[in-house]
Amino acid sequence: MIRPAIHPKREIALFLAILFLLSSAFYGLLFLQPGAAQRWDSNSLAFMWCPGMAALLTLSIMRHSLRGLGWGWGGFRYYAIAYFLPIAICLAAYAPVWIGFHAFRPEGVHESAAKLGLPAGAPGQLALALIVLAQPFLGMIGACGEELGWRGFLVPQLHAMMGFTKAGFLTGLIWAIWHFPVVLVVFPFYRPSIPVGYALACFCAIVVAMSFVHSWLRLRSGSVWPSVLFHAAGNAFLGSFQALTREDARTAWLTFEYGLALALVMLPVGFAFWKAWQTRAFAPDGLTLASTR
């Protein structure tokens, strides 16, 4: 059950302050340490836990309790959406690139499976099954770190103050801006030919649109765990679809979370979930707040 905080503005301000303090250590490493972009993967898991730690510390200080982050189970249908929707999104974004630019590379299945520990020479069906069934759940540790902050804490508090639309948009915007220093430093290392401004614009559109899906899952289910799965599955399947794609000067503008193809798919998906919320005349599952804006 989601309940409004007694002092939501104070809690949000404290959360953002703690988040900035925790994240600034990683930003400092990125901007001040030579070669930090090449080694970012070794720091990314700890960085992903900055929002979660900020939420846990905020509740400990303000409420002396960790209740209110959505620890309950929710319903099965929300997990089905969280698991299968990223596959559909990735397929809609990547299939036109594969067909239009002849960019499909099937060997990417074995490369992705090898990262999960599958020995070379394993059947393709086994490699594909391992990617689809296991990979999303392996990423839930990092996803949990972000989602405890964004959807466990921030979305319910903003929703209590300003309704669904503004809460979804503002959470997505904060989520995107929090990533901006990482994108500014790391993105040019992997795709030096693509302007960083273009990457930031695509990334921001994707993340804000995705925020409405996350907010819907969190508020409808009353649980943070569907959002954790949606985040982990999205990261996992996006990486796998990227491995299946031959990157060149054309496809680099379209693919991954900094490309136009995913932005063009995510925007209508985010709108669909925003619309789905607006058309519900009754209070969502697990929600005791009156606002449905």
C-alpha positions as CSV (number, residue, x, y, z in Angstrom):
1,M,0.0,0.0,0.0
2,I,1.3,3.4,-1.0
3,R,0.8,6.2,1.5
4,P,1.8,9.9,1.3
5,A,4.6,11.1,3.4
6,I,4.0,13.5,6.3
7,H,6.5,16.0,4.9
8,P,7.0,15.0,1.2
9,K,8.8,18.2,0.2
10,R,11.4,17.8,3.0
11,E,11.9,14.1,2.2
12,I,12.3,14.8,-1.5
13,A,14.8,17.6,-0.8
14,L,16.8,15.4,1.5
15,F,16.7,12.5,-1.0
16,L,18.1,14.7,-3.8
17,A,20.8,16.2,-1.5
18,I,22.0,12.7,-0.4
19,L,21.8,11.5,-4.0
20,F,24.0,14.4,-5.2
21,L,26.5,13.8,-2.5
22,L,26.8,10.1,-3.2
23,S,26.8,10.5,-7.0
24,S,29.4,13.4,-6.9
25,A,32.1,10.9,-5.9
26,F,31.5,9.0,-9.2
27,Y,31.3,12.2,-11.2
28,G,34.6,13.3,-9.7
29,L,36.2,10.0,-10.8
30,L,34.8,10.4,-14.3
31,F,36.0,14.0,-14.9
32,L,39.3,13.9,-12.9
33,Q,40.7,10.4,-13.3
34,P,42.5,9.7,-16.6
35,G,41.1,6.8,-18.5
36,A,37.9,6.7,-16.3
37,A,35.7,6.2,-19.4
38,Q,37.4,2.9,-20.3
39,R,37.0,1.6,-16.7
40,W,33.4,2.8,-16.1
41,D,32.0,-0.7,-16.1
42,S,33.8,-1.5,-12.9
43,N,32.1,1.4,-11.2
44,S,28.6,1.3,-12.7
45,L,27.1,-1.2,-10.2
46,A,28.1,1.0,-7.3
47,F,26.8,4.1,-9.1
48,M,23.5,2.4,-9.8
49,W,23.0,2.1,-6.0
50,C,23.3,5.8,-5.3
51,P,19.5,6.4,-5.7
52,G,18.7,3.3,-3.6
53,M,21.1,4.3,-0.8
54,A,19.7,7.9,-0.9
55,A,16.2,6.5,-0.4
56,L,17.2,4.2,2.4
57,L,19.0,7.0,4.2
58,T,16.2,9.4,3.7
59,L,13.6,7.1,5.2
60,S,16.0,6.2,8.1
61,I,16.5,9.8,8.9
62,M,12.9,11.1,8.4
63,R,10.8,8.2,9.4
64,H,13.1,5.9,11.3
65,S,11.7,3.1,9.2
66,L,12.3,1.6,5.7
67,R,8.6,1.1,5.1
68,G,7.0,2.8,2.1
69,L,9.3,1.7,-0.7
70,G,6.9,-0.9,-2.1
71,W,8.4,-4.1,-0.6
72,G,5.3,-6.1,-1.3
73,W,4.9,-8.5,-4.2
74,G,2.2,-6.9,-6.4
75,G,0.4,-8.9,-9.0
76,F,1.7,-11.4,-11.6
77,R,0.5,-9.5,-14.6
78,Y,2.8,-6.6,-13.8
79,Y,5.8,-8.9,-13.9
80,A,4.6,-10.3,-17.2
81,I,4.5,-6.7,-18.6
82,A,7.8,-5.9,-17.1
83,Y,9.4,-9.0,-18.7
84,F,7.9,-9.1,-22.1
85,L,7.5,-5.4,-22.9
86,P,11.2,-4.8,-23.3
87,I,11.5,-7.6,-25.8
88,A,8.7,-6.0,-27.9
89,I,10.3,-2.6,-27.6
90,C,13.7,-3.8,-28.7
91,L,12.3,-5.8,-31.5
92,A,10.3,-2.8,-32.8
93,A,13.4,-0.6,-32.6
94,Y,16.0,-3.0,-34.1
95,A,14.1,-4.9,-36.7
96,P,13.8,-1.9,-39.1
97,V,17.6,-1.3,-38.6
98,W,18.4,-4.9,-39.4
99,I,16.2,-5.0,-42.5
100,G,16.9,-1.5,-43.8
101,F,20.7,-1.6,-43.4
102,H,21.3,-5.4,-43.6
103,A,22.8,-5.1,-40.1
104,F,21.7,-8.3,-38.5
105,R,24.6,-10.4,-37.2
106,P,23.5,-13.8,-35.7
107,E,26.9,-14.5,-34.1
108,G,25.9,-12.0,-31.5
109,V,23.7,-14.7,-29.8
110,H,26.8,-16.7,-29.0
111,E,28.8,-13.7,-27.9
112,S,26.0,-12.7,-25.5
113,A,25.7,-16.2,-24.2
114,A,29.5,-16.5,-23.7
115,K,29.4,-13.5,-21.4
116,L,26.9,-15.5,-19.2
117,G,29.3,-18.4,-19.0
118,L,28.0,-20.7,-21.8
119,P,30.9,-22.6,-23.5
120,A,31.8,-21.9,-27.1
121,G,30.1,-24.3,-29.5
122,A,26.9,-24.6,-27.6
123,P,23.8,-24.9,-29.7
124,G,22.2,-21.7,-30.8
125,Q,18.9,-22.6,-29.2
126,L,20.5,-23.1,-25.8
127,A,22.4,-19.8,-26.2
128,L,19.1,-18.0,-27.0
129,A,17.3,-19.6,-24.2
130,L,20.0,-18.6,-21.7
131,I,19.8,-15.0,-22.8
132,V,16.1,-14.8,-22.7
133,L,15.5,-16.7,-19.4
134,A,18.6,-15.8,-17.3
135,Q,20.1,-12.5,-18.4
136,P,17.3,-10.2,-17.1
137,F,17.4,-11.7,-13.6
138,L,21.2,-11.4,-13.4
139,G,20.8,-7.6,-13.8
140,M,18.3,-7.1,-11.0
141,I,20.9,-6.3,-8.3
142,G,21.9,-3.1,-10.1
143,A,18.4,-2.3,-11.2
144,C,17.2,-2.7,-7.6
145,G,19.7,0.0,-6.6
146,E,18.1,2.6,-9.0
147,E,14.5,1.5,-8.6
148,L,14.4,1.8,-4.8
149,G,15.2,5.4,-5.3
150,W,13.3,6.4,-8.5
151,R,10.2,4.3,-8.2
152,G,10.3,3.0,-4.7
153,F,10.7,6.4,-3.1
154,L,10.4,9.3,-5.6
155,V,7.4,8.4,-7.7
156,P,5.0,7.9,-4.8
157,Q,6.1,11.2,-3.1
158,L,5.8,13.2,-6.3
159,H,2.5,11.6,-7.2
160,A,1.1,12.6,-3.8
161,M,2.0,16.2,-4.4
162,M,1.3,16.7,-8.1
163,G,-0.4,13.7,-9.7
164,F,0.7,11.0,-12.2
165,T,1.6,13.2,-15.2
166,K,3.9,15.6,-13.5
167,A,5.4,12.8,-11.3
168,G,6.2,10.6,-14.3
169,F,7.7,13.5,-16.2
170,L,9.7,15.0,-13.4
171,T,11.0,11.6,-12.2
172,G,12.1,10.8,-15.8
173,L,13.8,14.2,-16.1
174,I,15.7,13.8,-12.8
175,W,16.6,10.2,-13.8
176,A,18.0,11.4,-17.2
177,I,19.9,14.4,-15.8
178,W,21.5,12.1,-13.1
179,H,23.0,10.1,-16.0
180,F,24.2,13.2,-18.0
181,P,27.7,13.4,-16.5
182,V,28.3,9.7,-17.3
183,V,27.0,10.1,-20.9
184,L,29.2,13.2,-21.4
185,V,32.4,11.3,-20.5
186,V,31.7,7.7,-21.5
187,F,29.7,8.1,-24.7
188,P,32.4,9.8,-26.8
189,F,34.8,6.9,-25.9
190,Y,32.4,4.3,-27.6
191,R,30.9,6.4,-30.4
192,P,33.3,9.4,-31.1
193,S,31.6,10.1,-34.4
194,I,28.2,10.9,-32.9
195,P,27.6,14.3,-31.3
196,V,27.1,14.1,-27.6
197,G,24.2,16.6,-27.8
198,Y,22.4,14.2,-30.1
199,A,23.0,11.3,-27.8
200,L,21.7,13.3,-24.8
201,A,18.5,14.3,-26.6
202,C,17.7,10.7,-27.6
203,F,18.6,9.4,-24.2
204,C,16.4,12.0,-22.5
205,A,13.4,11.3,-24.7
206,I,13.8,7.5,-24.1
207,V,14.2,7.8,-20.3
208,V,11.3,10.3,-19.8
209,A,9.0,8.1,-21.9
210,M,10.1,5.0,-20.0
211,S,9.4,6.8,-16.7
212,F,5.7,6.7,-17.5
213,V,5.9,2.9,-17.9
214,H,7.8,2.6,-14.6
215,S,5.4,5.0,-12.8
216,W,2.4,3.0,-14.0
217,L,3.9,-0.3,-12.9
218,R,4.8,1.1,-9.5
219,L,1.5,2.8,-8.7
220,R,-0.8,0.2,-10.2
221,S,1.0,-2.7,-8.5
222,G,1.8,-1.0,-5.2
223,S,5.2,-2.7,-5.5
224,V,8.7,-1.6,-6.6
225,W,9.7,-5.1,-7.9
226,P,7.9,-4.9,-11.3
227,S,9.9,-1.8,-12.0
228,V,13.1,-3.6,-10.9
229,L,12.4,-6.4,-13.4
230,F,11.4,-3.9,-16.1
231,H,14.7,-2.0,-15.6
232,A,16.8,-5.2,-15.5
233,A,15.1,-6.8,-18.5
234,G,15.4,-3.6,-20.5
235,N,19.1,-3.4,-19.9
236,A,19.6,-7.1,-20.7
237,F,17.6,-7.3,-23.9
238,L,18.9,-4.0,-25.2
239,G,22.4,-5.2,-24.8
240,S,21.6,-8.5,-26.5
241,F,19.8,-6.8,-29.4
242,Q,22.8,-4.5,-29.7
243,A,25.1,-7.5,-29.9
244,L,23.0,-8.8,-32.8
245,T,23.5,-5.5,-34.8
246,R,26.4,-4.7,-37.0
247,E,27.5,-1.2,-36.1
248,D,28.6,1.2,-38.8
249,A,28.4,5.0,-39.5
250,R,24.7,4.7,-40.2
251,T,23.4,2.3,-37.5
252,A,25.3,4.1,-34.8
253,W,22.9,7.0,-35.1
254,L,19.9,4.7,-34.6
255,T,20.7,2.0,-32.1
256,F,21.2,1.5,-28.3
257,E,19.8,3.9,-25.7
258,Y,21.4,6.9,-27.4
259,G,19.9,6.3,-30.8
260,L,16.8,7.6,-32.6
261,A,15.2,4.2,-33.3
262,L,14.6,3.4,-29.6
263,A,13.4,7.0,-29.0
264,L,10.8,6.7,-31.8
265,V,9.5,3.5,-30.2
266,M,9.6,4.5,-26.6
267,L,7.7,7.8,-27.1
268,P,4.5,6.2,-28.2
269,V,4.9,3.4,-25.6
270,G,5.3,6.0,-22.8
271,F,2.2,7.9,-24.2
272,A,0.2,4.6,-24.2
273,F,0.9,4.1,-20.5
274,W,0.2,7.7,-19.7
275,K,-3.2,7.3,-21.5
276,A,-3.9,4.0,-19.8
277,W,-3.6,5.8,-16.4
278,Q,-5.9,8.6,-17.5
279,T,-8.6,6.3,-18.6
280,R,-8.8,4.5,-15.2
281,A,-11.8,6.0,-13.3
282,F,-11.0,4.0,-10.1
283,A,-8.0,4.0,-7.8
284,P,-5.2,1.8,-8.9
285,D,-4.3,-1.4,-7.1
286,G,-2.4,-0.7,-3.8
287,L,-3.0,3.1,-4.0
288,T,-4.8,5.1,-1.4
289,L,-4.1,8.5,-2.8
290,A,-7.0,10.4,-4.4
291,S,-5.1,12.0,-7.3
292,T,-5.3,10.3,-10.7
293,R,-4.0,13.2,-12.8
